[in-house]
């Protein structure tokens, strides 16, 4: 039992090896013409320059936090392992995003070149690039978890309590890095996108990704720093967080069950994740389609791979629980199954509300017939309506996971909470292939831009547009998985915070009649709105600067609109970089200091209220924003496909405005909220000693 964690280490090696093989496959593909390679190089150079500057700023934050944690360790509030775990969590989170982005910026031109030969070839190149992102994330997460377990257990003989509490700090580092990456990358990509669309498509009436548009390279850079590097760091912390929370709760839950070795509770999520890697790798071989496939056929092609992986892991999980815990704990298996099914359902609901193959998005596109106002109202209403089914699904999964897990020991509350945590592991067990289908989208989007800018034949752009539209749906589905797992993981982390307060003998009262709890709930419920306001405002300010610059170039560069002069792409990239790096700091700092301030003022009771309020409102807010944005985007693409007047008409301009508003919804504020609600809990756990010792009320 003590050596079962080596299974997750082996799975990490397999995942990283598969990612390496897929990267070689991408790099062997033809990059196309010299012009295509040049544009790809512009994008790659801009993306790497942005990340270099971003990581320098983030490094300052990590150095300060490392010093603070060292001070706390010196005063006996933490173990000395904690500061180093925090740093490694952030490092691997950033590394996963960097590796994925490095391949994505090399796959864009290769996807466009492959699309010349057929839709399936383009899909395979883009999907292979997505595989690099997906399997790098799961591989590095399992590698870091396994190594920390081995170092603490074998090297220092640490107790399971010390191991799991240290690994939670590793999760705080990953979440901090993810929030910086998501917010900064999201501001960059949407500032460029909004600026390019408003001036280029709406004002100047030129096509999307037209080389005359000065913001077009910045837009393509943004796809990579936001939707690849940012998303990779985001889902890295989602994946690691779900495993960490279940390990921590498992140790507490099985304290009350002497017949079972507590190591088994830690081994279950690690082995489920390891098996998920293998199932995901096999599932990737099922992703292929025929030429000239429709959107439904493309969705089915990706669905074959994800469905296969989900079905196999559902079967194997039963034997894992049976062999490690015993058949009497079959309820734990039902909890895993509940999470897995909930994840699949949330993905399907997201697909239904955001794909232009279904009624809601097509109806939204039809509202463009009566102008911008109606398509805006329709998109907001669609996003609000889309929250109902995921909330019900997660609620049912929570109830099933909790009560089924407690079947062997009905009075063991922690066992039920452990069930909720492993449900999140089940939901993300096939993240390797789920993230592959998500990460391939920005590659296809960039491929379309390169096809347009390099003057490739019309049929090539049609193929890349089909892949891009599919990518919008799969990206929305990936966000649904991340948000759903965030809700389950946040609940488990709240329970871990309560256990931490109990362990240190803190005085707190979490009754709803306690005014500290009520105040905490209201403040927590407000935080996602404050966070979204800050990030949306940041996108607006950054986009304004891009709009002004694009207008200036259209006005002052002679021959630009006639195609006789080249735009100054670098100035727009630099504007977006400076704005995003400046604007990302305040929202991230607020997320980190909020639980500490509430803890100092209201104590553990107030923090519990804060976490509950933020989780409830953040979960719903994230779904609403992600689905509204995805529906507006695909409604625009549906119109561009020849419906409701097609490109260039008044209906198309109305849809472009909707898409412009939806961009920061779905790619900046919405996906950042799921990191926010988990980071709040992790910070609370790490600083629980301070919260218990120092509070005013």
N, C-alpha and C positions, 0 to 999 in steps of 0.2 A: 504493500500500500504506500509506503514511504517513497517509492521510486516511480509512482505512476505519473508524476509531473514530467518525466522524460518523454512521455508520449506527446505532450504538447510541444516540447522542444523539437522532437523529430518532425512534427507537423509544421513547425515554423521553418525548419530547413527545407522541407518539401515545397512549401508555399513560395519561399524566396527563390528556390531553384526554378520553379515553374515560371515565376515572374521574370527571371533572367532569360529563360528560353524564349518566352514571348517577346521580350525586348529585342533579342537577336533576330527574331522573325520579322519584327517591324522594321528594324534597321536594314535588313536585306532587301526590302521592297524598293521599287524604283521611286525616286523622288520627283520624277517628271522633268519638265523643261528647266532651263537656267533661270527663267523668270519666277517659276514656282519655288525653286530652291531659294532664290533671293528673298522672296516675301516670307517664306518660312523662317529664314535666318533673321529677318527684321523682328518677327514675333518672338523668336527664341531669345534674341539679345535683350529685347525690352523686358521680357518676363524674368530673365535671370538678373538683370539690373535691379528690378523692383524687389525681388526676393532678397538680394544681397543687402539692400538698404533696410528692408523690413526686419531682417534677422539681426542687424546691428542694434536697432531700437529695442527689439524684444530681448536681446542679450542683456541690456542694461536692467530691464525689469527682473530677469531671472537672477542676475547677480545680487540685486537688492533683496529679493525674496530669499535667496540662498543664505545671505548674511543674517536676515531676520530669523530664519529657521535655525541657524547655527546658534544664535543668541538664546533662543528658546531651549535648544538642546543643552546648552551650557548651564542653564538654570534648572535642568531636570524636567522640563515640561514635555520634551520629546526625546526620542532616542536619536543617536547620531546618524542612524541610517536614513532618517527622514529627509534631511536636506539633499542628500545625494540621489535619493529616489525621485524627489521632485524634479531635479535637473534632468535625469535620464528620461523621465516621462515626457518632458517638453522636447528634449532632443529627438527622440524617436518619432514623436508626433510630427515635428517639423520635417524630419528626414523623409518620412513616408510621403508627405505632400511634395517635397522637392523631387524625389525620384519619379513620382507619377507625372509631374509637370515636365520634367526633362524629356521623357519619352513622348508625352502628348505633343510637345512643340516640335518634335521630329516626325511625328506620325501624320500631321495635318496635310502636308503636301503629298505624302505617300498615299494617303487615303484618296485625295483628289485624283492622283495619277491612276490608282487602282480602279476608281469609279469610271475611268475612260473605257475600261475593259468589261465592266459589268457591275451591277448593283451588289451582287454577292461578294465580289472581290473587295469592293469598298467597305462593305460591312465587316469582312474578316480582318482587314487591316486595322480599322478603327476599334473593333472589339478586342483585338490582340493588345492594342495600346491600353484599352480599359482593363484588360487582365493584369497588366503590369501594376496599375494603380491598386486594383482590388486585392491582389495577392501579396503585394508589398505591405499593405496596411495590416492584413491579418497575420502575415509572417513576422513583421517587426513587433506587433503587439504580443504575440505568443512568445517570441524570443525574449523580449524584455521581462515578461511575467515569469517565464521559466527560469531565466538566469537569476532574477532576484530571489525566487523561491530557493533555488539551489545554493546561492551565496549565503542566505540567512540561515537555512536549515543545516546545510553540510558545513559551511565555513565557520559559522558562529553558534550553531546549536540553538538558535532562537526559538522561542515558543510560537505556536500557531497564532496566538493573539498579536505578538510582535510582528510576525510576518505579514498578517493581513492588514494591520494598521499602517505598517510601512508602505505596503502596496497601494493603499488608498491615497497616500501622498504622491505616489507615482501617478495616480489618476488625476490629482489636482494639477500636476505639472502638464500633463497631456491636455487637460481641459483649458488651462490658461493659454497654452500655445495655440490650441484650436480656435479659441475665441479671438485672439489677435489675428490669426490667419483668415478666419471667416469674415470678420468685420472689415479688416484692411483690404483683403482681396475683393470682398463684396462691394465696398465703396468704389474701388478702382474700376471693376468691370462694369458696374451700372452707371457710373459717371460717364465713362467713355461711350457706353451703349446709348444712353439717353441723349448725350450730345450729338452723336453720330446720326441718330434717328430723327431728332427734332429738326436739325438744320439740313441734313442730307435728304431724307425721304419726304419730310413734310414741307419744308420751306423751299428747298432747291428742286425737289421732284426727281432726284436721281436714284437709281436702284440701290438696294442694300449692298454693302461691301464694294461699292464703286470706288476705284482707285483715286478718283478726284476728291473724295471725301478725306480731309486731313485727319479725322478721328478713326479711320477704318483700322489702322494698325493697332492703335490703343484699344479698340474694341476687341480685336483678336487676342491681344496680350491679356486683356481682362478675363477672357474666357478661361485662360490657363491659370492665372494667379488666383482667381476667385473660385471657378467651378472645378478646378483640378487640384491645385495645391491647397486651397482653403477647404474644399470638400474632403480631401484625403485626411487632413489633420482633424477635421470634424468627426468623420466616421471612425477614425483611429481611436479617438477618445470615447466614442459611443460604444465601440466594441470592447475596449479595455475596461471601461467603466462598468459594463454589465457583468463581466467576469469578476472584477474586483469586488463589487458589492455582494455578489452571491457567495464568494469565498469568505468575506468577512461575516456575513450573517450565518453561514453554515457552521462556522466555528462556535458561535454562540448557541445556535439552535441545538446542535448535537452534544452540547455540554450536559443537557438534561436527559440524554439517551445513552447511558453507559455501554449498552450492548453494541454500539456502532463506533468505530474509530473515527474521530473527528476529521482525520485526514481525508476520509472518503468524501466529506462534504466539500472539501476544497478540490478534490480530484474530479468530481462530477462535471462542473462547468468547464474545466480545462480539457477534459477528454471529449466532451460534446463539441467544443470549439475545434479540437484537433480533427475529429471525424468530419466536421463541416468543411474543413479545408479539402479533404480528399473528395468528398461528394461534389464540392464546387468545381474542382479540377475536372472531374469526369463530366459534369454538366456543361462545361464550356464547349465540348466537342459536339454537342447537339445544336449549337447555334449556327445555322446556315439557312439560306433562303434561295428561291429561284429568281431569275432575272425579271425585272419589271413587276416586282411584287407590290401589292397594295399595303397600306398602313396596317391593316388587320393581319396580313400575312407576315409582315415584319415583326409585329408584336408577338405573334405566335412563335416565330423563330426564336426570339429571346425567351419567351415563356417556356419553351421546351426545356431549355437549359436550367432555368430557375426552378421550374416545377419538378424536374427530375431530382435535383439536389435536395429540395424540400421533402419529397416523398421518401427518399433513401435515408435522410437523417432522422426522419420521424420513426422509421422502423428500427434503425440502429440504436436510437436513444433508449428504447425499451430494454434492450439487452445490456446497455451500459448501467442503467439503474438497477436492473435485476442482479447483475454480477457483482456490483460494488456495494450496494446497500441491502439487497435482498428483496424478494417479491413483495414483502409486506409494505415496502415503500413505493408501491406502484403509483401512488398519488403524485410523487415527484415527477414521474414520467408524464402523467397527465398535465402537470403544470408546464413542462417543457413543450408538450404538444399544443397546449392552449396558447402559449406564446408564439409558436411557429405558425399556427393557423391564423392567429390574430395578425401577424405580420403579413401573411399572404393576403388576407382580406383587406387590410388597410391599403396594400399595394393595388388591389383590384378597385377599391373605392376611389383611390386617387386617379387611377387610369380612367375610370368612368367619368369623373368630373373634369379631367384636363385634356383628354385625347379628343382630337377632332373627328374621330370615327364614331363618337357617341353623341347622343342628343344634347346634353347640357352645353357643350362647347359650340356645337352647330347653331343652337338657339341663340347663344351669346353672339356669334358672328352675324346672325340675322338682325340683331339690334342695331348694327351699324347703318342699316337702311334709314334710320331716323336720327342719326347723328352721334356725336361724341358722348353727349350726356347719357343717352340710354345705354350705350355699351359700357360706360363706367358704372352706372347703377346696376346693370345686369351682372357685371363681374364681381362687384362687392356682394350682391345677394347670393351669387353662386358659391363664393368662398364661404360665406356664413352658413349656408345650407350644407356644405360639404363637411362641416365639423361634426354633424350629428352621428353618422354611422361609425366613424373612427372612435368617437368617445364611447358609444355604446359597446363597440367591439372590445376596446381596452378595458372597460368596466366589467364586462362578462369574463374576460381573460383573468382579471384580478381576482374575481370571486372564485372562479374555478381553481386557479392556482393556489389561492390561500386555503380553501376548505379541503381540496383534494390532498394537499401536502400534509395537512394535520390529521389525516385518517389514522395513522399509527399512534398518534399522541394528541388527542383533541384539545388538550389544555395548553399545548406548546405554541404560544403566539409566534415566537421566533421561527418556528418551523414553517408556519404559514407564510411569513415574510420571506423566508428562504425560497419558498415555492414561487413567490412573485419575482424574486431576483433571477431564478433559473428560467422563468418564463421569458425574461428579457434576453437571456443567453440563447434560448431556443429561437427567438425572433431573429437574432443576428447571427445564428450559427452558420448560415450560408452566405455571410457577407461577402466572401470572396467573389462569388459570381454576381450577387446583387449589386455590389459596387462596380463590378466590371461593366454591367449594363448601364450604370449611371455615368461612369467616367468616360465612356465612349462618346457620349453626347457632345461635349465641347470639342472633341477631335473632329467629329463630323461637321460641327458648326464652323470651325476654322477651315476645314476642307472646302466648304461652300464658298467662304470668303476668298480663298486662294483661287478657286475655279473662276470666280467673277473677276478678280483683279488681274488674272493672267490671261483672260480672254479665251477660256476653254469653250468648246461647243455647248450649245444649249442643253443637250441631253445629259451632259455631265453635271451641270448645275441642277437639273431636275433630280438626278440620282442623289446628289449630296443634300438637296433640300428634303428629300424623302427620309434620308438617314438623320438629318437634323431634326425634323419634326418628330421622328421616333425618339430621338434623344431627349427632346423636351418632356415627353411623357415618361420615359424611364428615369429622367432626373427627378421629376415630381414624385415618382414611385419611390426612388431612393430616399428622398426627403421624408416621405411618409414613414418608411421603415425607421429612419433616424429619430423622428419625432415620437413615434409609438414606443420605441425602445427607451427613449429618454423619459417618458412618463413612468414606465415600469422601473427603470433604474433609479430614478429620482425618489420613488417611494421606498425602494430598498435602502437608498443612502440616508433618507430621513430616519428609517428604523435604525441604521448603524449609528447615526448621531445620537439617538435616544439611548442606545446601548452604551455609547461612550460616556454620556452624562451619568448613567447609572454606575458605570465602572469607577468613575472618579468621585462618586458620592455627591453629585451636584444637587442643589435644592431647586426644584422646578415643579410647576403645576400646569399640565397641558389641557385642563378643562376649558371648554368653550365659554364658561362663565368667568374665566380669568381675563381681565381687561388687557393684560400684556399679550395674551394669545390673540385676542381680537385685533388689537392694534397691529401686531405682527402680520396677521392675515391680510389686512387692508394694505399695508405697505408692500407685502410680497405680491399681492395681486396687481399692484400698481407698477411694480418693477418692469415686467415685460413691455408695458406701454411706454414707460420712460425710456427704456432701452431702445425700443423701436422708433420712438420720436427722435432720439439722438442719431441713430443710424440713418433713418430716412432723411433727416435734415442734413446730415453729412453728404449723402448722395446728391441732394438738391444743390447744395453749395458747390460741390465739386463739378456737377454737371453744368452749372451756370458758367463756370470758368471755361469749360470745354466749348460750350455754345458760343461764347464771346470769341474764343480763339478761332473756331471753325468759320464763323461769320467774317472775321478779320481776314483770314486767308482767302476766302472766296472773293472778298472785296479788293484785296490788295495784290494778290499774286496774279499777274497778267497771264492769260492763256490757260489758267487752271481749269475753268469750266469747259473750255474747248478741248481739253486733253493734250494741250501743247506744253504744259509745264507740270512739274511734280510737286505735290503738296509737301509741307514740312511736317512729316509724321512724328518726328522726335519731340517736337514741342508739346503735342497733345499727350504723348506718353509721359513726358516729364511733369506736366500739369496734374495728371491723374495720380502719378506716384507721390508727389508732394502732398496733394490733398488727402489721399487715403491714409498715408502714414501719419499725418497730423491728426486726422479725425478719428482714427481707431483707438487712440489712447484713452480718452475720457469714458466711453462706454465700457471698456474692459476694466478699467480701474474701479468704476462704480460697482460692477459685478463682484469684484473681489472684496471691496471694503464694506459693502452693505451688510452682510451677516455679522461682521465684526462690530460695526457701529450699533446695530440693533442688539447684539449680544451684550455689549457694554452698557447699553441703556436699559434694556428690558430683560436681560438674562436669557437662560435656556428656553424659557416659556415663550418669549417673544421670537426667538429664532425658529422654534418649531412652527409657530404661526406663519412666520415669513416664508419658510420653505414650503408649507402647504399651500399658501396663497399663490406663490410664484409658480408652483408646479401646475396647479389647476388652471390659472389664467394663461400661463405660458404655453401649455399644451394646446389649448383651443386657439390661441392667437397664432401659433406657428402653423397649424393646419390651415386656418383661414387665409393667411397671407401666402403660403406656398401654393395653395390650390387656386386662389384668385389669379395670382401671377401666371401660373401655368396655363390656365384657361384663356386668359387674355392673349398670351403668346401664341397658342395654337389656333385661336380664333383668327388672329392676323394671318397666320400661315394658310388657314383654310380659305380665306378670301384671296390670298395670293395664288392659290391653286386654281383660280378661275371662277370662284363663286362670288355672288353679290357684287358684280362689276369688276372683280379682279384688281390687279395692281394699278395704282395711279388714280383711281376714282375717289370720290368723297368718302365712300364706305371704307376704303382702304386707309385713308388718312385718319378716320375715326378709330379704326382698329389699331393703328400705329400709336396713337395717343394712349389707348388702353394698355397696350403692351409696354409703353414707356413707363406708365405708372406701376404696372405689375412687375417690372424688372427688379426694383429694389425690394418689393414685397417678397418675391420668391427666391432671390439670390443674395440678399443682404440681411434684412431684418428677420424674416421668417426662419431661415435655417440657423441663424445665430442664437435664437431663443432656446433651442433644445440644448445647446451647450451651456447657456446661462443657468438653466434650472439645475443642471447637474453640478456646475462649478460652485453655485451657492452652497449646496449640500457638502461638497468636498472641503471647501474652505471652513465651513462650520465644524466639521469633524476634526480637522487639523488644529483649529484654534479653540476647541472645546474646553481645554484647560483654562485658557484666558477668560472665556465666556462664563465659566463656572465660578472663577475666582473674583472677577471684577464686574459688577453690574450695579446700576443705580437703583432700579426699582425691582 
